Structure formats: C-alpha cells, structure tokens
Amino acid sequence: MKSVRTFLFVLFITLLTACNQGSTDTNQEEPKEKEEALEEIRVASWSKPITEQTNLLVEEEKGFFKEQGLNMTFIPGAGGGDAIKNILSGQADIAFTDPGSLFFALDKGEKLRVIYNIYPQNVFNIVSLKEKNMTKPEDLKGKTIGVYSLSSGTRQNLLVLLHEAGLTEKDVEIVETGILNFAPLMQGQVDATAATDTGLFTGKQKGLGEVNVMEVKNYLNFPSDVFVVTEETYQEKKELLEKFLVGYQNSAEWMINNPDEAASLAVTYAIDGKDQANNVEIIKIRNASSVSPTTDEKGLGSLDIDVLQKAADTYQRLGLVRNKLNMNEIITEELIPKD
C-alpha cells in the first residue's frame, strides 16, 4: 500500500508540474504573437498601380514594409487631389500627391505636412503632334488639351504653363482623358495632352509620331510628387510614419539598383506592365527623377524648402492660389531616414 501511495503522489506532482509548464508556455507565446502583429499603414496614390511605382507594388514579393513591422495597403486614385481627399476623409494615412494639389488644399485651409520628397525633378510636359506647330505656351490658346483628370498634377502643371503665357483655363478647353491620354491625341480628339515623361515614352511605344514637347521644368522645376499627411496624423503617428519612410526609402533604393528585377515584377503587379522591355525604360526614367543634387548630398527623400517655397509663391503670383503659403510651416525632414 505504501508503494502505491508513493506512486500516486509522484504521478500527481508530475501532472501538476506539466500543467504549470503548459501554462507558462502559453503565457510566453502570447507576447510573441503580439510582437509579430503588423501595424496598418494606408497609402493613397494619385494613380492606379502603374509601372513607375513598382517599388510600392511588390510588397508581397519583397516585404520592404513588413520588415518594418507594417502591413502597407496601396489605395489607387485618379489624380493628386484624390490622394489628398483620401487622407482628409480618413480613408488613408499618407497621400502620394503632387505639390499643386497640396497647394490647393493648403489654400483652402487644410492642415497638412510634407514629410518626404518622392520625385525631386519636375516630370510634367505638354505634348502635341509636330504638324500642329505648337512649340511654346502661347500656342496653347484656343486649343483643346487633354489631362489625366481635373484633380491631377497634369492639370496643375498645365495651368503653370498657361499662366507663363498670360493665359488662363478659360483660354483653352481642358478634357479629362484618363491615364491612357495619348490615344485621344493620336486620334485627333485633342490638340495637345498634358503628361509625364514616362507617359510620353509609353505613347511613343504605341505609335505616337513626331511631337513637340514643352517641359514644365524649363519654366518651373519643382518636385513632381511628395508624401503628405494631415497635421493630426503627423502629430499622433510619428513612429508609424518613420517606419513607413524607412520601408519606402529601401524600396526606392532597390528599384534604382535593380531596374531589371523591378521590370520583371512589374509584369505581374502593374496594370501597364505587360511588356518587360518597356518596363525597364519606364523604371529607369522614373529612377532618374528620384534623385537630385539635394538627394545626392542629403539622401533620398530630402526636401528643398526654397524650391517648394518658390513654387508656392509662383502659384500665388499666377493666381492659382489666393493665400501666401509658408512652406517652412508645412515641410518637415524630421521623419526622413538618415544614412
């Protein structure tokens, strides 16, 4: 009997220890699961997922943002104005937008912050067929001009050129043509179209003949796109935004250093990326707009306040915005990753 009691006692102690160990293991696993949970970050773009933005589209494959503990969602749009509307309505955290759309929102009293310079170079242009003999902004008077959308950077930069010639929107007819805006030009539905450098390349690949090109940078060279957040998001989510910018900078560096790999992935992830050879050229063009003397000195994403202030002042001088905009109060480099 004594042996039986001893056996039962040992068995009881063994079971109790196992239960306690199991409880301890469970408690240890819970924090681990919490540590692995990804934070949500939503990016509202000015466009649908296109080749030039491949670095943002390949998260499933490359995990640039997951490495920073983020689950990044790409929200497509139809112009920079759309991207800003999405952050103002709370549908997104970050807007991938153009300075013109930013200026218009600031002019209406919106509280916004610029946190990263995506493309320091102005990539917009106005394209017309050679036979139209349109070579300077003055030649646009009385013409029908296509833009991606009325809330896009193509329209805003068109307005800059018009004002350089003393013209306004009333002096032309502006038509929304969508992202494939060279088809109407080739078909004679518009006299000219406002586009980007990559858009022009695509148009030429699809049979666009000899053209005249007015490059906006020859009149006002300021960034094409920047990351913008609301003041509230900036104040409340700085750590989250810092993580995002690390992921984005890493993705941009990857695309600059690996254009061929990016072009291959664009076939799967970009709506306009079916031709890999074309993808390579588009990506190289866009990579070139991601760098400037400022980024060479200070790193990708660096902002030149003087350049953006000049752009804002020009918009006011030309009557595009009413109020004086102080870019020192809007721009911050606090969150940009430092090498």
ABEGO torsion letter per residue (X at the ends): XAAAAAAAAAAAAAAAAAAAAAAAAAAAAAAAAAAABBBBBBBBBABBBBAAAAAAAAAAAAGAAAAAGBBBBBBBBBEAAAAAAAAAAGABABBBBBAAAAAAAAAAGBBBBBABBABABBABBBBBBAAAGBABAAAABGBBBBBABAABAAAAAAAAAAAAAGBBAAABBBBBAEABAAAAAAAGABABBBBBAAAAAAAAAAGBBBBBBBBAAAABBBBABBBBBBAAAAAAAAAAAAAAAAAAAAAAAAAAABAAAAAAAAAAABAAAABAAAAAAAAAAAAAAABBAAAAAAEBGBBBAAAAAAAAAAAAAAGABABBBBAAAABBAAABBBX
